[in-house]
Amino acid sequence: MSNEDMLARLIAQAEGSGCEMVTLRAIVEEACDLGAARVLDRMGLSDPSAHQDLTELRELLRAWRDAKASAWKAAIEWVVRLALAGLLFGIAVRHGFWDLVK
């Protein structure tokens, strides 16, 4: 049973025993706000500068991903260049151009 189902059953049970729906919804909303605040506090994100911290972390992560992608691209380019240079060298040796260089 999911949390949503459990919450719906509890609300239905409380309503059936005489509690008003408005009161139940207010209790649930307050419980959600309290839980969210507790989670943010445990994660260290309850201070006023938390939004700026998360923005900076996202920028840092984006920069890391861009740098990683650039490094992979550069590495692949170098591997292709080395393979082409080796192929060109092999062709030169096979056709006797190596003797001309000596």
Contacts in CASP RR format, 6 or more apart in sequence:
PFRMAT RR
TARGET T0000
AUTHOR 0000-0000-0000
METHOD contacts of the structure
MODEL  1
MSNEDMLARLIAQAEGSGCEMVTLRAIVEEACDLGAARVLDRMGLSDPSA
HQDLTELRELLRAWRDAKASAWKAAIEWVVRLALAGLLFGIAVRHGFWDL
VK
7 28 0 8 1.000
11 21 0 8 1.000
11 24 0 8 1.000
11 25 0 8 1.000
11 28 0 8 1.000
14 24 0 8 1.000
15 21 0 8 1.000
15 24 0 8 1.000
37 46 0 8 1.000
40 46 0 8 1.000
40 50 0 8 1.000
44 50 0 8 1.000
45 53 0 8 1.000
45 54 0 8 1.000
92 98 0 8 1.000
END
